[in-house]
Amino acid sequence: MNSVKIEPGRRKSKKPARKTYHHGDLRRQLVAAAEQIIVERGVEGFTLREAARRVGVSPAAPSHHFKDAKGLLTEVALLGFRDFGEALAAADKRGGKDPMRRLYQQGEAYVRFALKYPARFQLMFRIDKHDHTNVEFVRVSQRSFGILEDAVRAATGTSADQELSPDGKGLLMAVWSMVHGYCHLAFGGELSNPARGGGGNDVILETLLPLLLKHLPSPSRR
């Protein structure tokens, strides 16, 4: 009787199989994972290794798309600024030809974007986490500020080829500081705190923003 030799089966590896992605798919997956980590842990809790783990690739795999953690965070911030710029542009259009109405609409859009995407918004303004050699990031981030500046130029009668006057620059910084500070108060829950006289983000936004804009300094037109 012939004996049959049975080959022992190979021992199964305990390591999970790495996922394979199309080049563009992995980049998108890493960006999505990075944003989710920031939502859960904040900007300081982000690591490139954790982003790689979540999409099921080796810790070295992200380097094919982003040279380091700052590179990936810059991409997340870039996409945030792109959406932010679109929101401000649409708001500016709703303001029509009235410069102060344009500033109000932009201010409202600014705050609503920040409250809808708080983690993304906070990363967008963490300049220590950005790669400033990324030309596209610089262009997109400057666009949103340019939309605000255009409304201030209209309010001060300053053409695009003229430098803003000191008063015009003061108005620009006052509007920006006001809405940006408003966002951070909202993040901390201060605007809903009864002890501070708060009535909730929407109530404050609809009443306080027009009031503050009304009392901003009005630079004389050139």
BAMAR-680136 format. One record per residue: residue in one letter; x, y, z of N, C-alpha, C in turn. Coordinates in pm, 1 decimal. Last residue first. Example, Ala and Ser with C-alpha at 12.3 -4.5 7.8 and 13.67 -1.06 7.14 Angstrom:
BEGIN
{pt "s" {1285.0 -225.0 708.0} {1367.0 -106.0 714.0} {1290.0 3.0 787.0}}
{pt "a" {1319.0 -569.0 780.0} {1230.0 -450.0 780.0} {1320.0 -330.0 780.0}}
//
This chain:
BEGIN
{pt "r" {-1109.9 10771.1 18.0} {-997.1 10840.2 -42.6} {-1044.7 10924.3 -157.8}}
{pt "r" {-1336.9 10798.1 289.1} {-1303.6 10749.9 155.7} {-1192.6 10834.7 96.7}}
{pt "s" {-1253.7 10741.5 629.8} {-1296.7 10832.8 523.7} {-1253.4 10779.0 389.6}}
{pt "p" {-1359.6 10451.3 806.1} {-1253.3 10531.8 748.0} {-1307.7 10621.8 638.0}}
{pt "s" {-1539.3 10402.0 1071.1} {-1567.6 10419.2 928.7} {-1461.5 10509.8 867.4}}
{pt "p" {-1505.6 10153.4 1322.7} {-1465.3 10283.8 1268.2} {-1492.5 10288.7 1119.0}}
{pt "l" {-1808.2 9978.2 1409.2} {-1669.5 9978.9 1363.9} {-1633.9 10118.2 1313.7}}
{pt "h" {-2072.5 9969.0 1469.3} {-1988.3 10056.6 1550.9} {-1839.7 10047.7 1516.6}}
{pt "k" {-2178.9 9785.8 1294.6} {-2232.7 9922.3 1294.3} {-2139.7 10019.0 1366.3}}
{pt "l" {-2053.6 9552.9 1370.2} {-2018.6 9613.5 1241.1} {-2064.1 9759.2 1235.4}}
{pt "l" {-2187.3 9508.7 1612.7} {-2043.6 9534.8 1611.3} {-2000.4 9601.2 1481.1}}
{pt "l" {-2449.1 9464.2 1520.8} {-2420.6 9572.0 1615.3} {-2272.6 9609.4 1613.2}}
{pt "p" {-2428.9 9237.3 1358.9} {-2467.8 9365.8 1298.7} {-2433.9 9484.0 1389.6}}
{pt "l" {-2338.5 9056.5 1572.6} {-2256.6 9085.8 1455.1} {-2299.2 9215.5 1386.0}}
{pt "l" {-2547.2 9034.6 1763.7} {-2421.5 9101.9 1796.4} {-2341.8 9142.1 1673.4}}
{pt "t" {-2762.8 8899.5 1638.3} {-2781.4 9030.7 1702.1} {-2650.3 9106.0 1721.1}}
{pt "e" {-2682.4 8663.3 1523.0} {-2781.8 8744.1 1451.8} {-2801.0 8883.1 1511.9}}
{pt "l" {-2503.5 8560.2 1713.6} {-2457.6 8591.1 1578.3} {-2552.9 8687.4 1508.7}}
{pt "i" {-2669.1 8515.4 1934.2} {-2560.5 8613.1 1942.9} {-2516.3 8656.2 1803.5}}
{pt "v" {-2835.3 8316.7 1829.0} {-2891.9 8442.1 1879.8} {-2785.4 8550.7 1882.1}}
{pt "d" {-2650.5 8113.1 1765.5} {-2731.8 8175.3 1660.9} {-2787.4 8310.4 1704.9}}
{pt "n" {-2529.5 8046.2 2018.4} {-2450.8 8096.6 1905.6} {-2534.7 8170.1 1802.0}}
{pt "g" {-2689.6 8167.6 2318.3} {-2666.5 8067.3 2214.6} {-2599.2 8129.6 2094.4}}
{pt "g" {-2698.3 8385.4 2475.9} {-2826.0 8325.0 2442.3} {-2812.0 8217.9 2336.4}}
{pt "g" {-2510.7 8512.2 2755.8} {-2521.4 8448.3 2625.4} {-2657.1 8386.4 2601.7}}
{pt "g" {-2433.4 8630.3 2986.5} {-2543.1 8693.7 2913.4} {-2565.9 8632.3 2777.3}}
{pt "r" {-2258.1 8490.2 3126.0} {-2199.7 8590.9 3037.4} {-2307.7 8664.4 2957.7}}
{pt "a" {-2416.0 8310.6 3251.8} {-2342.5 8404.3 3336.7} {-2277.5 8515.1 3255.4}}
{pt "p" {-2501.8 8146.1 3045.1} {-2594.6 8246.4 3099.7} {-2524.0 8351.1 3185.0}}
{pt "n" {-2313.6 8073.1 2768.1} {-2304.3 8076.4 2914.0} {-2397.7 8184.8 2969.9}}
{pt "s" {-2282.5 8072.0 2503.9} {-2405.0 8008.3 2552.9} {-2410.9 8009.6 2705.5}}
{pt "l" {-2039.4 8179.4 2458.9} {-2153.5 8252.7 2404.6} {-2287.1 8191.9 2445.6}}
{pt "e" {-1857.5 7995.9 2562.9} {-1882.8 8119.9 2635.6} {-2007.2 8193.5 2586.1}}
{pt "g" {-1773.4 7765.7 2441.8} {-1905.9 7765.2 2501.8} {-1942.7 7893.5 2573.5}}
{pt "g" {-1539.9 7768.0 2299.8} {-1530.8 7744.1 2443.8} {-1664.4 7744.6 2515.7}}
{pt "f" {-1629.2 7834.5 2047.0} {-1568.8 7702.6 2068.6} {-1565.5 7668.0 2217.3}}
{pt "a" {-1705.8 8101.3 2089.9} {-1808.8 8000.0 2064.3} {-1754.2 7859.9 2087.9}}
{pt "l" {-1457.8 8220.3 2113.3} {-1549.9 8226.0 2227.0} {-1658.5 8119.6 2212.0}}
{pt "h" {-1368.0 8170.8 1854.1} {-1300.9 8105.1 1966.2} {-1382.7 8113.2 2094.8}}
{pt "c" {-1542.7 8332.6 1702.0} {-1536.3 8187.5 1680.4} {-1475.6 8116.7 1801.0}}
{pt "y" {-1478.5 8588.3 1793.1} {-1613.6 8536.1 1815.4} {-1612.3 8382.9 1804.3}}
{pt "g" {-1225.1 8617.1 1680.9} {-1239.2 8606.0 1825.6} {-1374.2 8549.5 1865.3}}
{pt "h" {-1303.8 8639.4 1415.0} {-1217.8 8527.5 1455.5} {-1225.1 8507.4 1606.9}}
{pt "v" {-1455.3 8871.1 1411.5} {-1520.8 8744.1 1378.1} {-1436.3 8624.9 1422.3}}
{pt "m" {-1258.2 9059.5 1507.5} {-1390.1 9046.1 1568.1} {-1451.0 8909.1 1538.9}}
{pt "s" {-1041.9 9040.5 1335.1} {-1024.2 9007.9 1477.1} {-1158.2 8981.8 1544.4}}
{pt "w" {-1163.9 9130.5 1095.0} {-1108.5 8995.5 1105.4} {-1096.6 8953.1 1251.7}}
{pt "v" {-1232.9 9393.9 1163.9} {-1335.8 9298.3 1120.4} {-1285.9 9155.8 1139.3}}
{pt "a" {-978.1 9497.7 1227.3} {-1086.7 9500.2 1325.9} {-1194.8 9398.3 1291.1}}
{pt "m" {-831.1 9472.7 993.5} {-790.8 9393.3 1108.9} {-900.6 9389.0 1215.0}}
{pt "l" {-978.5 9656.3 834.6} {-959.4 9517.8 792.1} {-926.0 9428.9 911.7}}
{pt "l" {-946.8 9893.3 979.3} {-1080.0 9836.5 961.0} {-1070.8 9689.2 923.5}}
{pt "g" {-669.8 9928.9 950.4} {-727.9 9911.8 1083.3} {-866.1 9849.9 1076.8}}
{pt "k" {-649.9 9968.6 680.4} {-586.5 9849.0 737.0} {-641.5 9820.8 876.4}}
{pt "g" {-783.6 10213.6 673.3} {-836.8 10098.9 600.9} {-780.1 9968.3 653.4}}
{pt "d" {-610.8 10373.2 821.1} {-747.1 10350.3 870.3} {-810.8 10228.8 803.0}}
{pt "p" {-382.9 10365.1 651.1} {-375.9 10310.9 787.3} {-513.9 10283.9 846.7}}
{pt "s" {-510.1 10262.8 323.2} {-464.2 10363.8 418.6} {-450.4 10299.4 556.7}}
{pt "l" {-396.7 10019.3 92.0} {-493.7 10060.1 193.6} {-431.1 10163.9 286.2}}
{pt "e" {-268.8 10119.5 -222.4} {-244.0 10060.1 -91.5} {-350.2 10108.9 5.7}}
{pt "q" {-425.8 10051.1 -537.4} {-385.4 10143.1 -431.7} {-359.7 10066.9 -302.0}}
{pt "d" {-534.5 9881.0 -717.0} {-395.2 9919.3 -740.2} {-344.3 10020.6 -637.5}}
{pt "a" {-798.7 9852.5 -639.8} {-709.9 9737.4 -626.5} {-563.3 9773.7 -642.9}}
{pt "s" {-902.5 10151.2 -458.8} {-897.7 10062.3 -574.7} {-793.0 9953.0 -553.8}}
{pt "t" {-1100.6 10238.2 -192.3} {-962.1 10211.8 -231.4} {-959.7 10112.7 -346.6}}
{pt "g" {-1326.0 10306.9 -45.2} {-1303.4 10368.3 -175.3} {-1161.4 10351.6 -225.7}}
{pt "t" {-1383.1 10168.3 179.5} {-1294.2 10284.3 194.9} {-1264.5 10353.9 63.4}}
{pt "a" {-1541.5 9961.4 96.8} {-1591.3 10047.5 204.3} {-1509.3 10174.6 218.7}}
{pt "a" {-1376.6 9836.6 -87.1} {-1499.9 9900.2 -134.8} {-1553.2 9998.5 -30.8}}
{pt "r" {-1184.9 9740.9 88.7} {-1145.5 9838.0 -14.3} {-1268.6 9911.9 -68.1}}
{pt "v" {-1341.2 9556.5 224.7} {-1289.0 9672.6 297.5} {-1244.5 9781.0 199.6}}
{pt "a" {-1380.4 9374.0 20.7} {-1496.6 9443.2 77.5} {-1453.3 9567.4 154.8}}
{pt "d" {-1116.2 9287.1 -19.3} {-1188.8 9352.9 -128.8} {-1309.2 9431.1 -77.0}}
{pt "e" {-1058.2 9158.1 221.6} {-990.3 9284.1 189.9} {-1062.7 9360.2 78.8}}
{pt "l" {-1211.3 8926.6 192.1} {-1242.6 9021.7 298.8} {-1181.3 9158.2 268.2}}
{pt "i" {-1069.9 8815.5 -19.4} {-1213.3 8843.7 -35.6} {-1259.0 8944.8 69.3}}
{pt "g" {-816.3 8775.3 89.5} {-833.3 8872.8 -17.6} {-978.5 8910.3 -39.8}}
{pt "f" {-856.2 8565.4 258.6} {-828.7 8695.8 318.6} {-848.9 8806.3 215.1}}
{pt "s" {-890.6 8368.6 63.7} {-1000.4 8399.4 155.5} {-979.7 8535.0 222.3}}
{pt "r" {-637.7 8364.4 -66.6} {-759.0 8402.7 -139.6} {-870.2 8444.2 -44.3}}
{pt "q" {-446.9 8261.7 99.4} {-448.9 8406.9 80.9} {-576.7 8453.5 11.5}}
{pt "s" {-495.1 7989.5 72.0} {-517.2 8052.7 202.4} {-523.8 8204.4 190.5}}
{pt "v" {-423.6 7946.1 -195.6} {-562.0 7923.7 -152.4} {-590.4 7993.4 -19.5}}
{pt "r" {-145.4 8008.0 -194.1} {-239.4 8076.5 -284.0} {-382.5 8066.1 -232.2}}
{pt "v" {-41.1 7828.9 -5.1} {-26.1 7973.6 14.9} {-128.3 8049.9 -69.1}}
{pt "f" {-104.2 7584.5 -130.6} {-159.2 7617.8 1.0} {-154.1 7768.4 25.3}}
{pt "e" {51.1 7601.2 -359.6} {-94.9 7596.8 -372.3} {-161.7 7631.6 -239.9}}
{pt "v" {312.8 7594.6 -253.3} {265.1 7712.0 -327.1} {113.1 7715.5 -336.2}}
{pt "n" {455.9 7508.9 27.1} {349.9 7455.4 -58.5} {280.5 7573.5 -127.5}}
{pt "t" {613.3 7617.5 210.9} {673.4 7606.7 77.3} {573.2 7549.2 -22.1}}
{pt "h" {489.2 7600.4 449.6} {473.1 7726.5 377.0} {549.8 7729.7 245.2}}
{pt "d" {312.1 7366.9 591.7} {431.0 7372.2 506.7} {417.3 7494.9 416.7}}
{pt "h" {184.5 7413.1 925.2} {173.5 7423.2 779.2} {310.2 7421.9 711.9}}
{pt "k" {185.4 7437.7 1195.2} {158.1 7304.1 1142.3} {152.4 7302.2 989.7}}
{pt "d" {209.2 7698.1 1261.5} {323.0 7612.3 1295.3} {305.7 7470.8 1241.0}}
{pt "i" {-35.7 7806.8 1206.5} {70.2 7825.2 1106.8} {193.1 7740.6 1136.3}}
{pt "r" {-332.4 7724.6 1238.6} {-213.8 7682.6 1313.5} {-94.3 7688.8 1219.3}}
{pt "f" {-559.8 7770.3 1097.9} {-491.2 7887.2 1152.7} {-377.7 7849.7 1248.3}}
{pt "m" {-651.0 7520.9 1024.6} {-625.6 7619.2 919.0} {-545.0 7738.4 969.6}}
{pt "l" {-710.7 7399.7 1268.7} {-589.2 7360.8 1197.0} {-552.6 7465.3 1092.4}}
{pt "q" {-956.3 7522.7 1317.6} {-844.0 7550.0 1406.8} {-711.3 7508.5 1343.9}}
{pt "f" {-1111.0 7413.8 1107.4} {-1089.1 7557.8 1117.3} {-967.5 7589.2 1204.2}}
{pt "r" {-1118.0 7142.0 1170.0} {-1055.4 7186.1 1045.3} {-1018.6 7334.2 1053.8}}
{pt "a" {-1262.9 7158.5 1410.9} {-1128.4 7099.9 1407.5} {-1052.2 7146.2 1284.0}}
{pt "p" {-1511.5 7285.3 1335.9} {-1418.8 7345.2 1432.9} {-1276.8 7289.7 1427.6}}
{pt "y" {-1716.3 7324.9 1120.2} {-1593.2 7245.7 1107.4} {-1487.0 7296.8 1205.7}}
{pt "k" {-1923.9 7484.9 1210.1} {-1956.8 7357.9 1144.5} {-1835.8 7266.1 1137.8}}
{pt "l" {-1796.9 7707.7 1308.6} {-1877.6 7627.6 1400.4} {-1914.5 7492.2 1341.2}}
{pt "a" {-1673.6 7806.4 1076.0} {-1592.3 7766.6 1191.0} {-1669.8 7676.0 1286.1}}
{pt "f" {-1897.6 7869.1 919.5} {-1801.8 7768.6 873.4} {-1721.3 7715.9 991.7}}
{pt "r" {-2011.2 8070.4 1075.5} {-2085.8 7946.2 1054.2} {-1993.7 7834.9 1003.2}}
{pt "v" {-1813.5 8272.3 1061.2} {-1846.9 8209.5 1188.8} {-1917.3 8075.9 1168.0}}
{pt "y" {-1816.5 8328.9 784.4} {-1691.6 8296.4 854.0} {-1721.6 8217.7 981.7}}
{pt "a" {-2078.0 8409.4 739.1} {-2028.1 8287.3 675.2} {-1901.6 8237.7 744.1}}
{pt "e" {-2078.0 8648.8 887.9} {-2169.5 8540.3 923.4} {-2120.3 8408.1 864.8}}
{pt "g" {-1886.5 8795.4 746.8} {-1867.4 8765.5 888.4} {-1953.7 8649.6 934.3}}
{pt "q" {-2007.1 8815.8 494.7} {-1881.9 8741.5 509.6} {-1858.0 8701.9 655.1}}
{pt "q" {-2225.7 8975.4 563.8} {-2248.0 8842.3 506.8} {-2122.3 8755.8 519.8}}
{pt "y" {-2089.0 9207.0 654.6} {-2176.8 9131.0 743.2} {-2195.3 8988.6 692.2}}
{pt "l" {-1955.1 9287.6 423.4} {-1877.8 9251.2 542.4} {-1962.4 9169.7 639.7}}
{pt "r" {-2175.2 9345.8 260.3} {-2080.2 9241.6 220.1} {-1999.1 9193.5 340.5}}
{pt "r" {-2278.0 9557.6 399.2} {-2358.9 9435.6 387.9} {-2269.8 9318.7 347.1}}
{pt "m" {-2075.0 9737.0 357.6} {-2098.7 9690.5 493.8} {-2186.6 9566.3 495.6}}
{pt "p" {-2093.2 9773.8 71.9} {-1972.6 9719.5 135.7} {-1996.5 9665.7 276.1}}
{pt "d" {-2339.4 9686.2 -146.0} {-2322.5 9757.8 -19.5} {-2202.8 9698.7 55.8}}
{pt "k" {-2388.3 9528.1 -361.0} {-2294.3 9639.2 -380.0} {-2269.8 9720.5 -252.4}}
{pt "g" {-2425.3 9199.2 -226.5} {-2452.4 9297.3 -331.2} {-2345.6 9404.6 -340.0}}
{pt "g" {-2402.3 8992.8 -49.6} {-2399.6 9128.4 4.0} {-2426.8 9236.1 -98.7}}
{pt "r" {-2378.3 8765.1 -193.1} {-2509.6 8793.3 -133.9} {-2517.3 8936.3 -80.2}}
{pt "k" {-2106.5 8772.3 -245.1} {-2200.0 8795.1 -355.6} {-2338.6 8828.9 -302.5}}
{pt "d" {-2008.3 8701.7 2.8} {-1977.2 8834.4 -50.7} {-2074.0 8870.8 -162.9}}
{pt "a" {-2092.2 8436.6 14.7} {-2147.7 8534.5 108.2} {-2126.2 8676.6 57.4}}
{pt "a" {-1932.0 8324.4 -182.2} {-2077.6 8319.0 -197.6} {-2144.9 8422.1 -107.3}}
{pt "a" {-1681.5 8372.7 -65.0} {-1713.4 8431.2 -195.9} {-1864.1 8433.7 -219.0}}
{pt "l" {-1696.4 8219.6 168.1} {-1684.2 8365.2 178.5} {-1721.3 8433.2 47.1}}
{pt "a" {-1712.0 7961.5 57.6} {-1819.5 8010.2 144.7} {-1816.2 8162.5 155.8}}
{pt "e" {-1469.7 7947.2 -78.4} {-1594.9 7938.6 -154.5} {-1711.9 7992.6 -72.4}}
{pt "g" {-1293.9 7960.3 139.0} {-1293.9 8066.0 38.3} {-1421.1 8066.7 -44.0}}
{pt "f" {-1356.2 7715.3 260.8} {-1375.9 7841.0 332.8} {-1384.2 7958.1 235.2}}
{pt "d" {-1265.9 7532.5 74.0} {-1409.3 7538.5 105.0} {-1444.7 7670.3 173.8}}
{pt "r" {-991.2 7602.1 89.8} {-1061.3 7604.0 -39.1} {-1212.7 7615.1 -16.3}}
{pt "f" {-926.2 7560.9 355.0} {-924.1 7697.9 303.1} {-996.7 7708.0 169.3}}
{pt "g" {-948.7 7277.9 356.5} {-1033.4 7360.8 441.0} {-1041.1 7503.4 389.8}}
{pt "l" {-746.6 7205.5 185.1} {-884.4 7173.9 146.4} {-983.6 7255.0 229.5}}
{pt "l" {-533.2 7298.9 345.3} {-555.7 7352.6 210.3} {-699.3 7328.1 165.7}}
{pt "a" {-547.5 7134.3 569.7} {-573.5 7277.8 583.9} {-603.3 7342.4 449.1}}
{pt "v" {-474.3 6891.8 449.9} {-604.8 6904.1 516.0} {-643.5 7051.4 528.6}}
{pt "e" {-216.3 6962.1 366.6} {-316.7 6924.1 267.0} {-457.7 6934.1 325.4}}
{pt "t" {-94.1 7004.0 610.9} {-107.1 7116.5 518.2} {-211.6 7086.8 412.2}}
{pt "l" {-88.5 6747.0 712.2} {-173.6 6846.6 777.4} {-195.4 6968.3 687.7}}
{pt "l" {104.4 6639.6 538.5} {-32.8 6588.3 536.4} {-128.8 6688.1 601.6}}
{pt "g" {330.6 6793.1 609.1} {283.3 6790.3 471.4} {139.8 6742.6 461.1}}
{pt "k" {364.3 6731.2 875.9} {327.5 6868.2 840.4} {273.7 6874.4 697.8}}
{pt "a" {453.1 6467.2 858.5} {321.6 6496.0 915.7} {273.3 6635.5 878.1}}
{pt "d" {616.9 6446.9 532.6} {610.9 6434.4 678.0} {470.4 6468.8 726.2}}
{pt "k" {580.4 6431.5 260.8} {714.9 6406.3 313.1} {717.1 6390.0 464.8}}
{pt "f" {329.3 6243.9 109.2} {358.8 6358.0 196.0} {492.2 6332.6 264.4}}
{pt "h" {344.0 6021.0 -59.5} {254.1 6131.7 -92.8} {286.6 6259.1 -15.3}}
{pt "h" {517.0 5842.3 40.7} {506.2 5845.3 -105.3} {419.8 5963.6 -151.9}}
{pt "s" {480.0 5847.8 311.0} {592.0 5926.5 257.4} {592.2 5930.2 105.1}}
{pt "p" {280.8 5665.5 380.9} {243.8 5805.8 355.4} {354.7 5889.4 292.7}}
{pt "a" {433.6 5419.2 422.8} {355.5 5442.7 300.8} {318.1 5589.2 277.3}}
{pt "a" {550.8 5369.9 665.6} {632.4 5437.2 564.1} {551.5 5477.9 440.8}}
{pt "p" {366.7 5227.0 813.9} {400.8 5363.6 857.2} {480.8 5441.9 753.9}}
{pt "s" {149.2 5057.3 576.5} {267.3 5063.0 662.2} {296.6 5207.1 703.2}}
{pt "v" {-211.9 5078.9 601.7} {-86.1 5072.9 527.1} {30.0 5084.2 624.6}}
{pt "g" {-475.6 5125.7 697.8} {-425.1 4990.6 678.0} {-301.0 4979.3 593.0}}
{pt "v" {-576.5 5360.7 774.9} {-607.4 5322.5 636.6} {-545.5 5188.0 600.7}}
{pt "r" {-484.8 5370.3 1036.8} {-628.7 5373.7 1010.7} {-664.6 5335.8 867.8}}
{pt "r" {-206.7 5374.6 1012.6} {-272.8 5258.8 1073.7} {-420.3 5254.4 1037.1}}
{pt "a" {-166.4 5629.3 904.8} {-132.1 5510.7 826.2} {-203.8 5387.5 880.6}}
{pt "a" {-245.7 5784.1 1123.7} {-316.8 5797.6 996.2} {-291.5 5675.3 908.7}}
{pt "e" {-52.9 5706.2 1309.0} {-193.2 5672.8 1333.9} {-275.7 5684.4 1206.3}}
{pt "r" {177.1 5814.2 1189.7} {167.0 5669.4 1211.2} {21.8 5626.9 1231.9}}
{pt "l" {135.3 6083.0 1208.9} {134.3 6022.1 1076.1} {118.3 5871.0 1087.2}}
{pt "t" {-85.2 6202.5 1461.1} {43.1 6143.7 1422.0} {28.0 6080.0 1284.6}}
{pt "f" {-252.8 6446.0 1660.3} {-232.2 6383.4 1529.7} {-92.8 6324.4 1517.0}}
{pt "g" {-294.8 6590.3 1886.7} {-305.0 6445.4 1897.9} {-280.8 6371.6 1767.4}}
{pt "e" {-292.2 6854.7 1819.0} {-174.9 6802.1 1889.4} {-177.7 6650.2 1900.5}}
{pt "v" {-546.9 6887.6 1708.3} {-428.7 6896.3 1622.4} {-307.7 6832.6 1689.2}}
{pt "g" {-780.9 6641.5 1840.0} {-722.2 6774.0 1828.3} {-595.3 6770.4 1744.0}}
{pt "r" {-901.0 6395.3 1837.3} {-790.9 6417.3 1931.6} {-734.1 6558.4 1931.8}}
{pt "e" {-1117.0 6393.9 1654.2} {-1122.2 6313.6 1776.4} {-1021.5 6358.0 1881.6}}
{pt "v" {-1039.1 6566.1 1450.0} {-1171.6 6582.0 1511.0} {-1174.9 6513.4 1647.5}}
{pt "i" {-794.4 6452.1 1385.1} {-796.9 6587.8 1440.8} {-930.6 6614.8 1509.6}}
{pt "i" {-881.1 6212.0 1275.2} {-796.5 6210.4 1395.2} {-800.3 6346.3 1464.1}}
{pt "q" {-1013.8 6306.9 1050.5} {-1089.7 6238.3 1154.5} {-1011.4 6233.0 1285.4}}
{pt "e" {-802.2 6410.8 899.9} {-906.2 6500.8 949.7} {-986.3 6436.2 1061.9}}
{pt "a" {-659.7 6174.9 846.9} {-597.5 6283.9 923.0} {-703.3 6376.7 981.0}}
{pt "a" {-840.6 6034.3 687.9} {-801.5 5980.5 818.3} {-742.4 6089.4 906.4}}
{pt "a" {-846.6 6199.8 462.6} {-969.4 6176.4 538.4} {-937.7 6125.0 678.7}}
{pt "v" {-578.6 6176.0 381.7} {-632.9 6308.3 416.2} {-758.6 6292.3 501.8}}
{pt "l" {-569.2 5902.9 326.2} {-483.5 5959.1 430.6} {-534.5 6095.3 476.5}}
{pt "q" {-747.5 5884.7 112.5} {-775.4 5812.7 236.7} {-693.3 5867.7 352.4}}
{pt "r" {-615.1 6033.1 -83.8} {-744.4 6079.0 -32.4} {-778.2 6012.8 100.9}}
{pt "r" {-387.6 5868.0 -118.5} {-373.3 6008.7 -79.1} {-503.2 6061.3 -17.9}}
{pt "l" {-506.8 5634.1 -207.5} {-436.1 5635.7 -79.7} {-419.9 5778.4 -29.2}}
{pt "d" {-611.3 5714.4 -457.4} {-700.8 5671.3 -350.8} {-632.8 5677.7 -215.0}}
{pt "g" {-390.4 5763.8 -620.8} {-474.1 5875.8 -577.8} {-564.9 5839.9 -462.0}}
{pt "h" {-287.6 5491.7 -644.5} {-205.8 5604.4 -598.6} {-291.3 5719.8 -544.5}}
{pt "h" {-497.7 5237.9 -509.4} {-453.6 5315.0 -625.1} {-384.9 5439.8 -571.0}}
{pt "y" {-385.3 5026.8 -244.9} {-464.5 5138.8 -295.0} {-408.4 5186.5 -427.2}}
{pt "t" {-411.0 4748.5 -30.7} {-348.0 4810.0 -147.3} {-442.2 4915.1 -202.8}}
{pt "k" {-351.1 4675.0 312.2} {-439.9 4709.1 202.6} {-359.3 4767.4 87.9}}
{pt "r" {-185.4 4398.3 457.6} {-187.4 4540.0 424.9} {-281.1 4564.3 307.8}}
{pt "a" {-329.8 4161.6 677.4} {-279.5 4194.3 543.8} {-290.4 4343.4 520.0}}
{pt "p" {-218.3 4139.5 1015.5} {-324.1 4165.1 916.7} {-263.6 4202.6 782.9}}
{pt "k" {-22.4 3876.2 1146.1} {-27.2 4015.3 1103.4} {-138.4 4035.1 1001.2}}
{pt "k" {-8.6 3611.2 1187.2} {-101.0 3683.4 1273.9} {-114.5 3829.5 1232.7}}
{pt "s" {-3.4 3377.0 924.8} {55.4 3493.9 989.5} {-50.4 3564.0 1072.8}}
{pt "k" {-36.1 3026.5 955.4} {-94.5 3154.3 916.7} {-29.8 3267.8 995.5}}
{pt "r" {186.0 2787.8 843.5} {131.9 2858.5 958.9} {82.6 2996.2 915.6}}
{pt "r" {91.6 2562.5 586.6} {171.0 2676.6 632.5} {102.5 2745.8 750.0}}
{pt "g" {41.5 2213.5 653.2} {-4.9 2344.7 607.9} {83.1 2456.1 662.6}}
{pt "p" {258.9 1948.1 557.5} {195.4 2028.6 663.3} {154.5 2165.2 609.7}}
{pt "e" {176.6 1719.8 309.7} {256.5 1837.7 344.7} {185.2 1915.6 455.2}}
{pt "i" {171.6 1378.0 332.1} {89.0 1498.0 346.0} {176.4 1613.0 391.9}}
{pt "k" {226.6 1113.8 129.7} {292.8 1213.3 214.0} {208.8 1340.5 215.6}}
{pt "v" {93.2 799.6 140.1} {74.0 933.5 85.4} {134.7 1033.9 182.1}}
{pt "s" {214.9 479.8 56.9} {191.3 583.6 159.3} {181.5 719.5 91.1}}
{pt "n" {65.0 209.4 -99.1} {147.5 329.2 -110.5} {111.6 428.5 -0.8}}
{pt "m" {85.4 -118.8 0.0} {0.0 0.0 0.0} {89.1 124.0 0.0}}
//
